[in-house]
Amino acid sequence: MIGIVIASHGEFCVGLKGTTEMFTGEIENCEVAPLRPGVSAEEYDEILEAAIDKVDDGNGVIVLTDLKGGTPYNRSAGLVFKGKNIKVATGMNLPMLMSIVFDDRSNGKIDEIFDNALNEAGNGIDQIAIG
């Protein structure tokens, strides 16, 4: 099953996972990797890599991050270049994560699931306008 790692500054990833589980029930094969105050980039590498390794059964891992250019994003991108079988997205939101959870992660089609999630993330952003 394709794994999921939710990575963020602070507890955002913990909250996003918890909120998603209100709709989906417990998310299988999913870990969070919060970057807490006082944790160095090198220490965070260990946290992030441990989370990825825990959910990687050989089918790859989708890593969702909060902010492009932030430490969780940058350190995840670095793991791509080190050869980790991961896909990294930034700007994570509830529709993005729900899309991945509701998709068939057992089919091994990580690119398709990843693309669907990116589309749903954008579709979840809108405005209420009168007239």
C-alpha positions as CSV (number, residue, x, y, z in Angstrom):
1,M,0.0,0.0,0.0
2,I,1.3,3.5,-0.9
3,G,2.3,5.2,2.3
4,I,1.5,8.8,3.5
5,V,3.6,11.1,5.5
6,I,2.2,14.5,6.6
7,A,5.0,16.9,7.4
8,S,4.6,20.5,8.7
9,H,5.9,23.2,10.9
10,G,4.4,22.6,14.4
11,E,1.3,20.5,14.9
12,F,-0.5,21.4,11.7
13,C,0.2,17.8,10.4
14,V,-1.2,16.3,13.5
15,G,-4.3,18.4,13.3
16,L,-4.8,17.7,9.6
17,K,-4.5,13.9,10.1
18,G,-7.0,14.1,13.0
19,T,-9.5,16.2,11.1
20,T,-9.3,13.9,8.1
21,E,-9.9,10.9,10.4
22,M,-13.2,12.5,11.5
23,F,-14.4,11.8,7.9
24,T,-12.4,8.7,7.0
25,G,-11.8,6.8,10.2
26,E,-8.3,5.8,11.1
27,I,-5.9,6.3,8.2
28,E,-3.8,3.2,7.4
29,N,-0.1,3.4,6.7
30,C,0.1,7.1,7.6
31,E,2.6,8.9,9.8
32,V,3.0,12.6,10.8
33,A,6.3,14.4,11.0
34,P,5.9,17.7,12.9
35,L,8.9,20.1,13.0
36,R,8.9,21.4,16.5
37,P,10.7,24.4,17.9
38,G,14.3,23.8,18.7
39,V,14.7,20.9,16.3
40,S,17.6,21.3,13.9
41,A,17.3,20.5,10.2
42,E,19.6,17.5,10.6
43,E,17.5,16.2,13.5
44,Y,14.4,16.7,11.4
45,D,15.9,14.6,8.7
46,E,16.0,11.7,11.1
47,I,12.3,12.3,12.1
48,L,11.2,12.6,8.5
49,E,13.2,9.6,7.2
50,A,11.9,7.4,10.1
51,A,8.3,8.3,9.2
52,I,8.9,7.5,5.5
53,D,10.6,4.2,6.2
54,K,7.8,3.2,8.6
55,V,5.1,3.5,5.9
56,D,7.2,2.4,2.8
57,D,6.4,-1.2,1.9
58,G,8.0,-0.8,-1.5
59,N,5.1,0.9,-3.3
60,G,6.3,4.4,-2.5
61,V,5.2,7.2,-0.2
62,I,3.4,10.4,-0.8
63,V,4.8,13.2,1.4
64,L,2.5,16.2,2.0
65,T,4.1,19.4,3.3
66,D,2.7,22.7,4.4
67,L,4.9,25.4,2.9
68,K,7.0,25.5,-0.3
69,G,10.5,26.6,0.7
70,G,10.0,25.6,4.4
71,T,12.1,23.0,6.2
72,P,9.7,20.1,5.9
73,Y,9.4,20.7,2.1
74,N,13.1,21.3,1.6
75,R,14.2,18.3,3.6
76,S,11.6,16.1,1.8
77,A,12.8,17.3,-1.6
78,G,16.4,16.4,-0.5
79,L,15.3,12.8,0.1
80,V,13.9,12.7,-3.5
81,F,17.4,13.5,-4.8
82,K,18.9,10.8,-2.5
83,G,16.8,8.2,-4.3
84,K,13.9,7.7,-1.8
85,N,10.8,6.4,-3.6
86,I,8.6,9.4,-2.6
87,K,6.4,12.0,-4.2
88,V,6.4,15.4,-2.5
89,A,3.5,17.9,-2.6
90,T,3.3,21.3,-0.8
91,G,0.4,23.5,0.2
92,M,-1.4,20.5,1.7
93,N,-5.0,20.8,2.6
94,L,-8.0,18.6,3.7
95,P,-9.3,17.8,0.2
96,M,-5.7,16.8,-0.8
97,L,-5.3,14.3,2.0
98,M,-8.9,13.0,1.8
99,S,-8.3,12.3,-1.9
100,I,-5.3,10.1,-1.2
101,V,-7.1,8.3,1.7
102,F,-10.2,7.5,-0.4
103,D,-8.1,6.4,-3.4
104,D,-7.1,2.8,-3.9
105,R,-3.6,3.0,-2.5
106,S,-3.2,-0.8,-2.8
107,N,-3.0,-0.5,-6.6
108,G,0.5,0.8,-6.7
109,K,-0.3,3.7,-9.0
110,I,1.4,6.4,-7.1
111,D,1.6,8.9,-10.0
112,E,-2.2,8.7,-10.6
113,I,-3.0,9.0,-6.9
114,F,-0.6,11.9,-6.5
115,D,-2.1,13.8,-9.5
116,N,-5.6,13.2,-8.3
117,A,-4.6,14.7,-4.9
118,L,-3.1,17.8,-6.5
119,N,-6.3,18.3,-8.5
120,E,-8.5,17.9,-5.5
121,A,-6.3,20.3,-3.5
122,G,-7.0,23.0,-6.1
123,N,-10.7,22.2,-6.4
124,G,-11.0,22.7,-2.6
125,I,-10.1,26.3,-2.9
126,D,-12.9,28.7,-3.8
127,Q,-14.7,31.8,-2.8
128,I,-18.2,32.7,-1.9
129,A,-19.4,35.6,-4.1
130,I,-22.7,37.3,-4.4
131,G,-23.8,38.2,-8.0
